[in-house]
Amino acid sequence: MNESALLASIQDCLRKAIGLDPRAIGNALISQAMEALRAKRPGVSEFELTTLIKDPAVVAELVDSVVVPETWFLRDPPQFADLASRAASLTQGTLNVLSLPCSSGEEPLSIAGTLLAAGRVDFHVWGVDVAANAIALAQRARYSNHSLRGQPAPSWLAPIESEFAPYEPLQSHISYLRMNLLDPELIHRLPKAHVIFSRNFMIYLHAEARVQWLHTLKELLLPGGVIYTGSAEPISQFDDGFTQLDAGAALLYQRSRAPASKLAVNFKIKPEAHSDPTTTRKTAKPPTLIEDVSDLPPSLYLQAVGAADRGLLSEAAALLATHLQAAPLDVDAWNLSALVQLGLGQEAFARERWERVLYLDRRNASALQHLLVLATRSGDAARAEQFRRRLQTPTSRGNLPLENPA
């Protein structure tokens, strides 16, 4: 077995284990994980390493290698300002808040600090992450200036030598759990929440995993509860169970109190077990077509993911347009392009891109679900029923072109 085969095996492992779209983080980071795997097992053959990848402990090791904490305190201040304004009205009882994923703890601490500063004391925050190293950093709760991104330290952080640490009353409101966010058991391990922070996570998932994650969010969020997302995750546009709220610069959605229409999505990721210790269109000459997108340099796609993660949706749209000129068969890129267009408010362009996905993969669950919701919202009952029936069929094993897309 050669190196590229081992790399492909690791990519497939991460895709199945945590729903990761490998290109969202790039081959360089996955190659580093591969080298770390080798370094810890000198003399082990490539074939043996491929066999080891099936071991839950090795899967956890690979996950820790590729999940890089990238967060800071009070990231996206308008969302925390909005949370403070809602603190008193969300519930009369104990306020349950979920941070999914919680990374190294800056987000759960920012949530708790915001609520305490707003006068709320009867609340609890649960932070969940699949990466053991992220949970360890969160539990250690020591942070450098890097976690402030040049901003003054909030009042709930105390300087300790060259670091900062949260005051004890803050930490008593937070619990951490190491768990795969796509594990179906997650909804049984956590309380129903009044508030969920899930920001810039879905963009790193492959299309089917995004569908499952959206279902999980609906299961975890109480009717009337609110969810804060990243700028490239306009969930109300493709699920009628959520409504975008008018909150100025803060991007958030509310789960509808009335029953949402059922979306028959049967796809489930079966996560690997592990221990749990606690655009504008441009006219251009015909591009050179690339049949195998795995051979395409990942830079444009990665740049698009990064731009969308930072809320630069127009930039992401332009990068994806260029990428898709060279790789028009890239289903995942078309799916991401549709999400970006939806985030830009270009519903027609988004619909067109999801129809292109169905041309390439007629049973693509993500595209079918999104088109079902768009058809339902536009009052096209016949087309909505068509998409609903197709969602109820078994997931396809490959890309099966249609003569008439969608």
Legacy VTK file of the C-alpha trace (Angstrom):
# vtk DataFile Version 3.0
C-alpha trace
ASCII
DATASET POLYDATA
POINTS 406 float
0.000 0.000 0.000
1.402 3.425 -0.954
1.219 6.712 0.889
-1.706 8.082 -1.164
-3.754 4.977 -0.324
-3.078 5.453 3.390
-4.020 9.125 3.112
-7.255 8.173 1.349
-8.018 5.656 4.106
-7.555 8.342 6.759
-9.793 10.735 4.833
-12.478 8.066 4.562
-12.130 7.287 8.263
-12.668 10.924 9.248
-15.565 11.280 6.844
-17.334 8.307 8.383
-16.353 8.992 11.990
-17.155 12.687 12.381
-18.826 13.696 9.113
-15.804 15.722 8.019
-15.470 16.873 4.431
-11.695 16.282 4.136
-11.215 19.103 1.638
-12.626 21.586 4.150
-9.382 21.327 6.103
-7.053 20.316 3.278
-4.643 17.484 2.573
-1.792 19.246 4.384
-3.420 18.917 7.799
-4.506 15.337 7.135
-0.970 14.514 5.945
0.350 15.882 9.242
-2.040 13.569 11.067
-0.757 10.680 8.974
2.859 11.517 9.799
2.042 11.760 13.506
0.399 8.352 13.280
3.548 6.918 11.705
5.912 8.644 14.139
4.222 6.989 17.112
4.488 3.556 15.475
7.951 3.222 13.915
8.440 0.128 11.822
4.729 -0.456 11.270
3.868 -1.052 7.613
1.391 1.019 5.617
-0.962 -1.950 5.479
-0.826 -2.377 9.253
-1.459 1.333 9.755
-4.543 1.082 7.561
-5.785 -1.761 9.732
-5.067 0.253 12.880
-7.270 3.079 11.617
-10.258 0.921 12.507
-9.255 0.971 16.181
-11.415 3.469 18.164
-8.380 4.782 20.033
-6.578 5.486 16.751
-9.684 7.187 15.355
-9.713 9.457 18.407
-6.014 10.167 17.843
-6.658 11.178 14.226
-9.568 13.374 15.254
-7.400 15.182 17.787
-4.801 15.761 15.070
-7.182 17.423 12.599
-9.545 19.337 14.906
-7.635 22.547 15.514
-9.223 24.905 18.080
-9.845 28.250 16.388
-11.944 30.446 18.636
-11.724 33.423 20.961
-13.661 35.176 23.685
-16.864 36.975 22.658
-16.448 36.061 19.004
-19.130 37.937 17.057
-20.063 40.501 19.747
-23.571 41.262 18.345
-24.646 37.708 19.123
-23.570 38.004 22.755
-25.230 41.407 23.016
-28.415 39.803 21.744
-28.087 36.953 24.256
-27.771 39.508 27.074
-30.930 41.271 25.904
-32.873 37.978 25.954
-31.409 36.614 29.175
-34.370 37.470 31.388
-37.149 36.467 29.000
-36.056 33.094 27.636
-37.483 31.027 30.520
-38.662 31.449 34.091
-36.833 28.299 35.174
-33.237 27.195 34.740
-31.856 28.351 31.402
-30.128 25.539 29.478
-27.513 26.558 26.913
-25.494 24.297 24.593
-22.173 25.126 22.938
-21.760 22.737 19.988
-18.859 22.372 19.428
-17.250 24.107 22.398
-13.629 23.882 21.228
-11.196 24.992 23.944
-13.830 26.670 26.114
-13.811 30.319 25.093
-17.383 30.158 23.797
-18.978 28.486 26.873
-17.158 30.948 29.133
-18.318 33.873 26.985
-21.902 32.605 27.248
-21.702 32.222 31.024
-19.984 35.583 31.474
-22.598 37.317 29.331
-25.491 35.785 31.276
-23.999 36.610 34.677
-23.299 40.187 33.593
-26.924 40.441 32.456
-28.100 39.419 35.943
-29.027 35.832 35.125
-27.847 33.294 37.741
-30.113 30.265 37.181
-28.506 28.800 34.077
-26.143 26.047 32.982
-23.969 25.727 29.901
-22.979 22.380 28.389
-19.937 22.395 26.109
-19.443 19.380 23.828
-16.574 18.585 21.498
-15.284 15.431 19.829
-11.623 16.329 20.353
-9.995 15.204 23.600
-7.343 17.918 23.377
-10.010 20.630 23.048
-11.898 19.353 26.089
-8.632 19.159 28.062
-7.882 22.813 27.246
-11.416 23.834 28.205
-11.167 22.038 31.545
-7.746 23.539 32.243
-9.267 27.008 31.632
-6.045 28.960 31.164
-5.865 31.333 28.218
-3.297 33.558 26.528
-3.728 36.937 24.873
-4.394 35.066 21.642
-7.868 34.201 22.956
-8.629 37.919 23.311
-7.713 38.885 19.737
-6.479 42.283 20.833
-9.560 43.132 22.909
-9.487 44.014 26.636
-10.050 41.069 28.962
-13.689 40.890 30.104
-14.407 41.421 33.787
-15.003 37.711 34.414
-11.399 36.812 33.509
-8.634 37.161 36.095
-4.960 37.634 35.132
-2.728 34.838 36.440
0.930 35.457 35.603
1.035 35.594 31.796
-2.384 34.000 31.332
-6.052 34.565 32.115
-8.444 32.324 34.002
-12.199 32.592 34.637
-13.413 33.375 38.121
-14.698 30.329 39.996
-18.406 31.375 39.999
-18.288 31.335 36.208
-16.908 27.797 35.952
-19.560 26.406 38.289
-22.136 27.096 35.570
-20.341 25.030 32.899
-20.010 21.295 32.235
-17.927 19.722 29.473
-18.543 16.497 27.602
-16.352 14.785 25.064
-18.637 13.273 22.455
-19.099 13.021 18.704
-21.665 15.651 17.747
-23.030 13.329 15.076
-23.538 10.444 17.482
-27.301 9.726 17.572
-26.975 9.307 21.343
-26.125 12.997 21.739
-29.791 13.973 21.997
-30.157 11.582 24.944
-27.047 12.820 26.756
-27.941 16.504 26.793
-30.934 18.426 28.163
-33.343 20.170 25.843
-31.985 23.674 25.363
-33.423 27.165 25.347
-30.312 28.442 23.545
-27.791 26.746 21.258
-24.550 28.204 19.937
-23.457 26.191 16.895
-21.264 28.424 14.798
-19.123 27.533 11.800
-19.420 23.800 12.344
-21.804 22.729 9.606
-19.585 24.236 6.938
-16.920 21.595 7.649
-19.335 18.686 7.189
-20.059 16.782 4.013
-23.554 17.162 2.595
-25.214 14.165 4.243
-23.719 15.026 7.619
-25.152 18.537 7.351
-28.609 17.043 6.966
-28.133 14.911 10.066
-26.749 17.835 12.068
-29.754 19.977 11.239
-32.040 17.208 12.503
-30.000 16.995 15.723
-30.325 20.735 16.319
-34.098 20.500 15.971
-34.191 17.636 18.454
-32.099 19.519 21.016
-33.693 22.963 20.786
-36.941 23.591 22.636
-39.855 25.163 20.718
-39.376 28.910 20.953
-35.676 28.457 21.684
-33.002 30.341 19.769
-29.883 29.218 17.957
-26.872 31.331 17.016
-25.069 30.191 13.862
-22.273 31.249 11.567
-22.918 33.610 8.671
-22.755 30.793 6.096
-25.353 28.691 7.911
-28.763 30.227 7.056
-30.733 27.353 8.535
-34.153 28.962 8.222
-33.764 28.997 4.456
-33.691 25.244 4.167
-35.724 24.071 7.151
-39.153 25.489 7.938
-38.721 24.476 11.581
-36.600 27.617 12.073
-37.348 31.298 11.595
-34.670 33.957 11.273
-35.139 36.703 13.847
-34.654 40.384 13.155
-31.849 41.170 15.593
-29.715 43.719 13.798
-26.187 42.463 13.195
-26.716 39.300 15.256
-27.458 36.177 13.227
-29.883 33.916 15.059
-32.930 31.759 14.502
-35.882 30.607 16.543
-37.385 27.164 16.516
-41.013 27.385 15.500
-43.534 26.649 18.230
-45.925 25.158 15.684
-45.027 21.681 14.361
-42.701 21.914 11.393
-43.294 19.928 8.235
-41.669 16.524 8.416
-38.611 15.948 6.270
-38.116 12.255 5.682
-34.351 11.933 5.936
-33.177 8.453 6.815
-29.431 9.005 6.516
-27.492 8.421 9.720
-23.775 8.573 10.308
-22.576 5.692 12.405
-19.694 7.264 14.326
-16.666 5.295 15.289
-16.802 4.444 18.988
-14.303 6.078 21.313
-13.865 6.586 24.978
-15.956 9.262 26.657
-14.255 10.301 29.918
-16.826 12.605 31.339
-21.457 35.702 -7.639
-21.863 36.826 -10.204
-21.377 34.568 -13.219
-18.363 35.221 -15.388
-17.972 34.447 -19.088
-14.827 32.450 -19.694
-13.372 30.062 -22.216
-14.340 26.426 -21.670
-12.307 25.121 -18.734
-10.301 21.957 -18.643
-12.585 19.418 -17.011
-11.247 17.399 -14.109
-13.030 14.070 -13.783
-11.495 13.120 -10.426
-11.789 16.054 -8.034
-9.355 14.368 -5.659
-6.637 15.375 -8.126
-7.623 19.034 -7.990
-5.464 21.352 -5.873
-7.627 22.103 -2.856
-6.647 25.744 -2.427
-9.706 27.391 -3.990
-12.185 25.170 -2.164
-10.322 25.669 1.118
-10.208 29.416 0.583
-13.959 29.388 -0.040
-14.610 27.445 3.163
-12.407 29.841 5.094
-14.087 32.901 3.583
-17.542 31.558 4.412
-16.365 30.743 7.939
-15.354 34.386 8.364
-18.683 35.620 6.983
-17.191 36.788 3.656
-19.929 35.217 1.571
-19.368 37.205 -1.624
-15.704 36.203 -1.588
-16.653 32.563 -0.957
-19.122 32.675 -3.861
-16.465 34.000 -6.252
-13.914 31.380 -5.170
-16.437 28.584 -5.592
-17.411 29.848 -9.042
-13.777 29.663 -10.143
-13.321 26.252 -8.548
-16.433 24.861 -10.229
-15.312 26.050 -13.649
-12.433 23.593 -13.375
-14.338 20.931 -11.411
-17.977 21.006 -12.588
-18.572 17.483 -11.227
-17.734 18.415 -7.639
-21.001 17.716 -5.797
-19.805 18.983 -2.418
-18.672 22.285 -3.928
-22.065 22.755 -5.605
-23.760 22.068 -2.268
-21.553 24.612 -0.507
-22.105 27.125 -3.300
-25.868 26.750 -2.828
-25.548 27.382 0.923
-23.460 30.488 0.276
-25.970 31.809 -2.261
-28.756 31.248 0.240
-26.762 33.178 2.827
-26.502 36.023 0.313
-30.277 36.001 -0.102
-30.067 34.619 -3.652
-32.694 31.888 -3.356
-33.040 31.371 -7.113
-29.293 30.862 -7.530
-29.265 28.491 -4.550
-32.107 26.457 -6.041
-30.295 26.274 -9.367
-27.158 24.933 -7.679
-29.048 22.277 -5.715
-30.720 21.182 -8.930
-27.239 20.829 -10.421
-26.329 18.635 -7.441
-29.291 16.380 -8.265
-28.160 16.206 -11.876
-24.891 14.753 -10.608
-26.294 12.759 -7.682
-30.036 12.175 -8.016
-30.490 11.025 -4.408
-28.327 13.593 -2.669
-30.084 13.999 0.675
-28.835 17.536 1.357
-30.035 18.940 -1.974
-33.341 17.089 -1.783
-34.070 18.376 1.700
-33.232 21.966 0.830
-35.278 21.876 -2.379
-38.188 20.318 -0.498
-38.251 23.186 1.963
-37.872 25.814 -0.764
-40.742 24.254 -2.724
-42.898 24.105 0.400
-42.179 27.739 1.245
-43.062 28.837 -2.295
-46.382 26.934 -2.202
-45.427 24.409 -4.892
-47.058 21.387 -3.236
-46.615 19.025 -6.197
-42.876 19.642 -6.455
-42.502 19.445 -2.675
-44.186 16.036 -2.703
-41.824 14.903 -5.445
-38.812 15.788 -3.343
-40.393 14.204 -0.267
-40.882 10.877 -2.083
-37.301 10.922 -3.311
-36.040 11.538 0.207
-37.834 8.392 1.337
-35.866 6.196 -1.076
-32.571 4.572 0.014
-29.496 6.753 -0.280
-27.624 6.194 -3.536
-24.149 4.677 -3.527
-22.709 6.933 -6.176
-23.288 9.806 -8.555
-26.110 8.872 -10.905
-26.795 11.604 -13.508
-30.380 12.392 -14.449
-31.619 13.303 -17.884
-33.806 15.974 -16.282
-32.284 17.432 -13.099
-34.592 17.477 -10.071
LINES 2 408
278 0 1 2 3 4 5 6 7 8 9 10 11 12 13 14 15 16 17 18 19 20 21 22 23 24 25 26 27 28 29 30 31 32 33 34 35 36 37 38 39 40 41 42 43 44 45 46 47 48 49 50 51 52 53 54 55 56 57 58 59 60 61 62 63 64 65 66 67 68 69 70 71 72 73 74 75 76 77 78 79 80 81 82 83 84 85 86 87 88 89 90 91 92 93 94 95 96 97 98 99 100 101 102 103 104 105 106 107 108 109 110 111 112 113 114 115 116 117 118 119 120 121 122 123 124 125 126 127 128 129 130 131 132 133 134 135 136 137 138 139 140 141 142 143 144 145 146 147 148 149 150 151 152 153 154 155 156 157 158 159 160 161 162 163 164 165 166 167 168 169 170 171 172 173 174 175 176 177 178 179 180 181 182 183 184 185 186 187 188 189 190 191 192 193 194 195 196 197 198 199 200 201 202 203 204 205 206 207 208 209 210 211 212 213 214 215 216 217 218 219 220 221 222 223 224 225 226 227 228 229 230 231 232 233 234 235 236 237 238 239 240 241 242 243 244 245 246 247 248 249 250 251 252 253 254 255 256 257 258 259 260 261 262 263 264 265 266 267 268 269 270 271 272 273 274 275 276 277
128 278 279 280 281 282 283 284 285 286 287 288 289 290 291 292 293 294 295 296 297 298 299 300 301 302 303 304 305 306 307 308 309 310 311 312 313 314 315 316 317 318 319 320 321 322 323 324 325 326 327 328 329 330 331 332 333 334 335 336 337 338 339 340 341 342 343 344 345 346 347 348 349 350 351 352 353 354 355 356 357 358 359 360 361 362 363 364 365 366 367 368 369 370 371 372 373 374 375 376 377 378 379 380 381 382 383 384 385 386 387 388 389 390 391 392 393 394 395 396 397 398 399 400 401 402 403 404 405
